[in-house]
């Protein structure tokens, strides 16, 4: 991949984020979150929205306990 690659931000059911080339099929278990852009733009978005790195299931267990 080169600097001209457009990426999209994906999120899974556990609330974990990943960057993925926008021209590739989204892998099973992941959904686009709507952000597309350069690698850096997508990384900045992930840094902004993914503030708790724990999987959703762990966060829920910890808040219930």
Helices and strands as residue ranges (DSSP letters): E 7-12, E 17-21, E 30-37, H 39-49, H 56-64
